Amino acid sequence: MSEQVTRELFDEVMVPNYAPAKVIPVRGQGSRVWDQEGREFVDFAGGIAVSGLGHCHPALVEALKTQGEKLWHLSNVMTNEPALRLAKKLVDATFAEKVFFCNSGGEANEAAFKLARRYAIDEFGAHKTQIIAFTQAFHGRTFFTVSVGGQASYSDGFGPKPGDITHVPYNDLAALEAIISDNTCAVVMEPLQGEGGIISPTPEFARGVRELCDKHNALLVFDEVQSGMGRTGELYAYMGLGVTPDILTSAKALGGGFPIGAMLTTTKIAAHFKVGTHGSTYGGNPLACAVAEAALDTINTPAVLNGVKQREQWMREGLEAINAKYHCFSEIRGKGMLIGAVLNEQYQGRSRDFLTASVDQGLLALVAGASVVRFAPSLIIPEQDIREGLARFEKAVAHVVGA
């Protein structure tokens, strides 16, 4: 007799580093999901900005089925056709000339930070190892990436951290200028901070960071794990900033729900990852790359990217209308389909209350810290689903405000 699958089973058999909701979704289609009891939810969470094309998009399903009957895994002792096709399309669509595949955003950032250090040491000497990142940043959960991330609560308590990592406030160019030097190997930034609260860089800040990196022969690393793959209405957010990084990391929506990550860079920098210096057992496997190729082909079109900008307008208008009625947000910020509703002083620290109330009303949302409600829906979510999701969110807001 098979074990009954309930939320209680999680507490019995799973490591307790997560605290998932009580509902267990079992099926998804487009921007809707259904739980074990058949209850329907509008999905404004997108698996934390992963399901860029919603659930079970036909192009991704077809790619998975087709490749699943051909070849799943080889290891990097050999290459494969889907990986080569995907890499070529990423190179053609971006500043990059070379691609490294892995399994997640954390792995992509780990590779990026290692490459930045190796490049700087090889080119300039052993002194050039400082990595500068920004407070409230998030770059992954490996010990290196979580240390570069600017949230000490995620990296404290595990013993000595990797060294020569410095954090400065985001959007504070003077603070960066005061600390950067010829010992700096890289500046790491999100071109739109996600976990840190959905914070956009000012154009002056983004340009200034690039100029300071050039001045000190430091590499500029853009973590586009969350902001990339159409999320901001550009294929990658750097394209809308007019600032080109030296290394870019991508994951989340790159596979549309299938695990894959990528690090993109130039030929000159990539040359410092010689044979044997880095690797990934599953990285670039045919199954993941076939699905990611279908996701890239579908997203990287004028219709989808321009549609993101239209959907942002619908989301903003709806959230502003809710706020005009309930007066709980100080700001609606973000770009494209990565939107943050910032709680005002009266509701500081209560983002999870809004999240829980949303689930009760049949809406999946996110938080970005204790005081920001985050929305990262599908890039192609229909207008009617946006309207319905906002109506459910309004009921959740009314519950929290009236509580």
C-alpha positions in Angstrom: 0.0 0.0 0.0 1.4 3.4 -1.0 2.0 6.1 1.5 -0.7 8.8 1.5 0.9 12.0 0.3 -0.1 14.9 2.7 1.5 18.1 4.0 2.1 16.2 7.2 4.3 13.8 5.4 6.7 16.7 4.6 7.3 17.2 8.4 7.9 13.5 8.8 10.4 12.9 6.0 11.9 16.2 4.7 14.8 18.3 6.1 13.1 21.2 7.9 14.9 24.0 6.0 11.6 24.9 4.2 8.2 25.7 5.5 5.9 25.1 2.6 2.2 26.1 2.4 -0.4 23.6 3.5 -1.7 23.2 0.0 0.0 20.7 -2.4 -0.5 21.6 -6.1 -0.7 18.6 -8.4 -1.5 20.2 -11.8 -0.8 23.4 -13.7 -1.9 24.9 -17.0 -0.9 28.3 -18.2 -1.2 30.7 -15.2 -3.5 28.5 -13.1 -2.7 25.6 -10.8 -4.9 23.1 -8.9 -4.3 21.4 -5.6 -5.1 17.9 -4.3 -8.7 18.9 -3.6 -9.1 20.4 -7.0 -9.0 24.0 -5.7 -7.8 26.5 -8.4 -5.2 29.2 -7.9 -4.1 32.0 -10.1 -0.3 31.9 -10.2 1.4 35.3 -9.6 4.5 33.6 -8.2 5.8 31.7 -11.2 7.8 29.3 -9.1 9.9 32.3 -8.0 10.2 33.8 -11.5 11.0 30.3 -13.0 7.8 29.5 -15.0 8.3 32.3 -17.5 5.9 30.6 -19.9 3.5 29.4 -17.3 2.8 25.7 -16.6 3.0 23.0 -19.3 3.6 25.3 -22.2 3.1 23.3 -25.4 6.5 24.1 -26.9 8.3 23.1 -23.7 6.2 19.9 -23.3 6.9 18.9 -26.9 10.7 19.6 -26.5 10.8 17.5 -23.3 8.9 14.6 -24.9 10.9 14.6 -28.1 14.3 14.8 -26.4 13.2 12.4 -23.7 12.9 9.7 -26.3 16.3 10.4 -27.8 19.1 11.1 -25.3 19.1 12.3 -21.6 22.6 12.3 -20.4 26.2 11.9 -21.6 28.4 13.8 -19.2 30.9 16.4 -20.5 33.3 13.8 -21.8 31.2 14.4 -24.9 29.1 17.3 -26.1 25.6 17.1 -27.6 23.5 18.8 -30.2 20.9 20.6 -27.9 23.7 22.1 -25.8 25.5 23.4 -28.9 22.3 24.8 -30.4 21.3 26.5 -27.2 24.8 28.0 -26.6 24.8 29.4 -30.2 21.5 31.0 -29.7 22.5 32.6 -26.4 25.7 33.9 -28.0 23.8 35.3 -31.0 21.3 37.0 -28.8 23.7 38.6 -26.3 27.1 40.3 -25.8 28.6 36.9 -25.0 31.0 34.7 -27.1 31.2 31.7 -24.8 28.7 29.8 -22.6 29.1 27.4 -19.6 26.1 25.3 -18.6 25.2 24.0 -15.2 22.1 23.2 -13.2 21.0 26.3 -11.2 21.5 30.0 -10.6 23.7 29.3 -7.6 26.0 27.1 -9.7 26.1 29.7 -12.5 27.2 32.4 -10.0 29.7 30.0 -8.4 31.3 29.5 -11.8 31.2 33.3 -12.5 32.9 34.2 -9.2 35.6 31.5 -9.6 36.2 32.6 -13.2 36.5 36.3 -12.2 39.1 35.4 -9.5 41.0 33.1 -11.9 41.1 35.7 -14.6 42.3 38.5 -12.3 45.0 36.4 -10.7 46.2 35.1 -14.1 46.2 38.6 -15.7 47.2 40.9 -12.9 48.6 38.8 -10.0 47.7 37.1 -6.7 46.8 40.4 -5.0 43.7 41.0 -7.2 41.1 38.9 -5.4 38.6 41.4 -3.8 34.9 40.8 -4.8 32.6 43.7 -4.2 28.8 43.0 -4.0 25.8 44.9 -2.6 23.8 44.7 0.6 20.6 42.8 0.4 21.8 41.0 -2.7 21.1 37.3 -3.3 23.4 35.2 -5.4 22.7 31.6 -4.4 23.1 29.1 -1.5 26.6 27.6 -2.1 28.9 28.9 0.6 30.8 31.1 -1.9 27.6 32.6 -3.4 25.8 33.1 -0.1 28.8 34.9 1.2 28.9 37.2 -1.8 25.2 37.7 -1.3 24.6 40.7 1.0 22.3 39.1 3.5 24.3 37.9 6.5 21.3 35.9 7.9 21.8 33.4 5.1 25.6 33.0 5.5 26.1 33.2 9.3 26.4 30.2 11.5 28.4 27.9 9.1 31.9 28.8 10.3 34.6 30.8 8.5 33.4 32.4 5.3 35.3 32.8 2.1 37.5 35.9 2.4 38.0 39.2 0.5 34.3 39.9 -0.1 33.1 43.4 0.6 29.5 44.8 0.6 28.3 48.3 -0.1 24.8 49.8 -0.4 23.0 49.3 -3.7 22.5 52.5 -5.7 25.3 54.2 -3.7 28.0 55.0 -6.2 30.1 57.0 -3.8 30.3 54.0 -1.4 31.5 51.8 -4.2 34.0 54.4 -5.4 35.4 54.7 -1.9 36.2 50.9 -1.6 37.0 49.8 -5.1 40.8 49.6 -6.0 43.2 47.8 -8.2 42.9 44.9 -5.8 39.3 44.4 -6.9 38.8 41.5 -9.3 35.0 41.9 -9.7 31.9 43.9 -8.9 28.8 41.7 -8.7 25.4 43.1 -9.0 21.8 42.3 -9.9 20.5 44.7 -12.6 17.3 44.5 -10.7 17.5 43.3 -7.1 15.0 40.5 -6.5 15.2 39.0 -3.0 16.5 42.3 -1.7 13.2 44.0 -2.3 12.6 44.5 -6.1 15.0 47.5 -6.4 16.0 48.9 -9.7 19.3 50.6 -10.3 19.4 54.2 -11.3 20.8 54.7 -14.8 23.6 56.8 -13.3 24.5 54.0 -10.8 24.6 51.3 -13.5 26.8 53.4 -15.8 29.0 54.5 -12.8 29.6 50.9 -11.8 30.7 50.0 -15.3 33.1 53.0 -15.4 34.7 52.2 -12.0 35.2 48.5 -13.1 36.9 49.7 -16.3 39.1 52.2 -14.3 40.4 49.5 -11.9 40.5 46.5 -14.4 37.7 44.8 -12.5 35.2 42.6 -14.2 31.5 43.5 -14.0 29.4 40.4 -13.2 25.6 40.7 -13.7 23.5 38.2 -11.9 20.5 37.9 -14.2 19.2 34.7 -12.7 15.9 36.4 -11.8 15.9 39.4 -14.1 16.8 37.6 -17.2 14.9 35.6 -19.9 12.4 38.4 -20.7 11.4 39.2 -17.1 11.9 42.9 -17.5 10.7 43.1 -21.1 14.2 42.7 -22.5 15.7 39.3 -23.1 18.2 40.3 -20.4 17.9 43.4 -18.2 21.3 44.7 -19.1 19.9 45.5 -22.6 17.5 48.1 -21.1 20.3 49.7 -19.0 22.7 50.4 -21.8 25.5 48.8 -19.7 27.2 45.6 -20.8 28.7 43.2 -18.2 31.8 41.0 -18.6 30.1 38.0 -17.2 26.3 37.3 -17.0 24.6 34.5 -15.2 21.2 33.0 -16.2 18.9 30.3 -14.8 15.3 30.2 -13.5 13.2 31.0 -16.5 16.0 29.8 -18.9 14.5 26.3 -18.5 10.9 27.3 -18.0 10.8 25.0 -15.0 13.4 22.4 -16.0 16.6 22.9 -14.0 19.4 24.6 -16.0 21.8 27.4 -15.4 24.3 29.2 -17.7 27.3 31.5 -17.4 27.9 33.8 -20.4 31.1 35.7 -21.0 33.7 36.7 -23.6 36.3 34.6 -25.3 39.1 36.4 -23.6 37.8 35.8 -20.1 36.5 32.3 -20.8 40.1 31.2 -21.9 41.1 31.2 -18.2 38.8 28.3 -17.5 41.2 25.8 -19.0 40.4 22.1 -19.2 39.9 20.7 -15.7 39.5 24.0 -13.9 35.7 23.8 -13.4 32.9 21.4 -14.3 29.4 20.2 -13.7 28.3 16.6 -14.0 24.8 17.3 -15.3 25.6 20.7 -16.8 24.6 21.0 -20.5 22.7 17.7 -20.5 20.6 17.2 -23.7 17.3 17.1 -21.9 17.7 20.4 -20.1 19.2 22.1 -23.1 16.4 21.0 -25.4 13.8 22.4 -23.1 15.7 25.6 -22.6 16.2 26.0 -26.3 12.4 25.9 -26.7 12.0 28.4 -23.9 14.5 30.8 -25.5 12.9 30.5 -28.9 9.5 31.2 -27.5 10.5 34.1 -25.2 13.0 35.9 -27.5 10.4 37.4 -29.8 9.0 41.0 -30.1 5.5 39.7 -29.3 6.4 38.2 -26.0 8.9 40.9 -24.9 6.6 43.8 -25.8 3.8 41.9 -24.1 5.7 41.9 -20.9 5.7 45.7 -20.9 1.9 45.7 -21.5 1.4 43.3 -18.6 3.5 45.4 -16.3 1.1 48.3 -17.0 -1.9 46.2 -16.2 -0.3 45.0 -13.0 0.7 48.4 -11.8 -2.7 49.9 -12.6 -4.4 47.2 -10.7 -2.1 47.4 -7.6 -2.4 51.2 -7.6 -6.2 50.9 -7.6 -6.1 48.5 -4.7 -3.8 50.8 -2.8 -6.0 53.8 -3.4 -8.7 51.9 -1.6 -6.8 50.3 1.2 -3.7 52.5 1.7 -1.2 49.8 2.6 1.6 50.3 0.1 4.2 53.1 0.0 5.3 52.2 -3.5 4.8 49.9 -6.4 8.2 49.2 -7.9 10.1 46.9 -10.2 10.1 46.3 -14.0 8.3 44.0 -16.4 6.9 41.0 -14.7 8.9 41.4 -11.5 6.8 43.8 -9.4 7.1 44.7 -5.7 4.4 46.2 -3.6 6.2 47.9 -0.7 4.3 47.9 2.6 4.0 51.3 4.3 4.9 52.1 7.9 1.6 50.8 9.2 2.2 47.4 7.8 5.9 47.0 8.0 7.1 43.5 8.6 3.8 41.9 7.5 4.4 40.7 4.0 3.9 37.1 5.0 0.4 38.0 6.3 -0.5 39.2 2.8 1.0 36.1 1.3 -1.0 33.8 3.5 -4.2 35.7 2.9 -3.6 35.5 -0.8 -3.3 31.7 -0.7 -6.6 31.7 1.2 -8.2 33.7 -1.6 -6.8 31.4 -4.4 -3.7 33.4 -5.4 -0.1 32.4 -5.3 2.2 35.3 -4.6 5.7 35.8 -3.1 7.5 38.1 -0.6 10.9 39.9 -1.0 11.8 40.4 2.6 9.5 41.2 5.5 7.9 44.3 3.9 7.6 43.7 0.2 4.9 41.5 -1.6 6.5 40.2 -4.8 4.8 39.2 -8.0 6.6 37.3 -10.8 3.8 35.8 -13.0 4.2 34.2 -16.4 5.5 36.5 -19.1 2.5 35.5 -21.2 -0.2 35.5 -18.5 -3.6 36.4 -20.1 -5.1 39.7 -19.2 -8.2 37.9 -17.8 -5.9 36.0 -15.4 -4.2 39.3 -14.3 -7.6 40.8 -13.6 -8.8 37.7 -11.7 -5.5 37.5 -9.7 -5.7 41.1 -8.8 -9.4 40.7 -7.7 -8.3 37.8 -5.4 -5.4 39.9 -4.1 -7.7 42.7 -3.3 -9.8 40.4 -1.1 -6.6 39.3 0.6 -5.6 42.9 1.2 -9.1 43.6 2.6 -8.7 40.7 5.0 -5.3 41.8 6.3 -6.2 45.5 6.6 -9.5 44.7 8.3 -7.9 42.1 10.7 
